[in-house]
């Protein structure tokens, strides 16, 4: 997503681009949606400022998080989750309750039911005015997709809490970011401020908070991890926000090595996405303002 040209301000993004996964690394990004904050079908407190909290559900539905600002630094509201159809039109919004600055997301779907797992980074951060507060959360949301019409929100549960978060002049907010679900049902969370990854057991069925979860790996090659992804063999990939490195870890947290994928250093890497075949890794390099692929 991107802000209104030429500003590129944090918390002002309104655009989503898409790639044809069948083309692999040769795919060219195309504009999927240009969202008009003034013409939404429901509430989105504070306006629209798209984040990396984005998932695609069966039927072509797209869910994306919003953490809005007025000028790239002044947060204007709790934001929302926007639901778009396969043509890129916003058809509904989810807001209120535990939705408070959705920052990153992953999902899993079985038939007509989908579960979203997203982090929140606005619980107490604005009031703290730059101080660290341990109020970051992870929310599990259960959605039903009927034969006709958009997904419906059935229930939400805070399944993790107590992660450190803070306002930041460069990154807008720093807090729990990347989330990745493994084959055994554990949800890995990138605790960015503490340079660690934790695991939330039985995430797909959890109704209560597991706190910050079970620490899996801390420090070492991890340097403010942001984006997370799981590989076909169950390993974890973490994109460091503190440098331009990609770190690979085993499910138990053993650090298997790192690779520099951006020469831009700290602040260049964010989200990660593996191709369907698992043979290509897409990542945004903010220092180059482009989407890159590692194959």
Beta strands, then each sheet from edge to edge (+ up, - down):
strand 1: 15-18
strand 2: 30-34
strand 3: 50-57
strand 4: 61-66
strand 5: 80-84
strand 6: 90-94
strand 7: 102-110
strand 8: 113-120
strand 9: 133-144
strand 10: 152-168
strand 11: 172-174
strand 12: 176-181
strand 13: 187-191
strand 14: 196-200
strand 15: 214-218
strand 16: 225-230
strand 17: 236-240
strand 18: 245-249
strand 19: 255-260
strand 20: 269-274
strand 21: 281-285
strand 22: 290-294
sheet 1: 1+ 2-
sheet 2: 3+ 4- 5+ 6-
sheet 3: 7+ 8- 9+ 10- 11+
sheet 4: 12+ 13- 14+ 15-
sheet 5: 16+ 17- 18+ 19-
sheet 6: 20+ 21- 22+
end
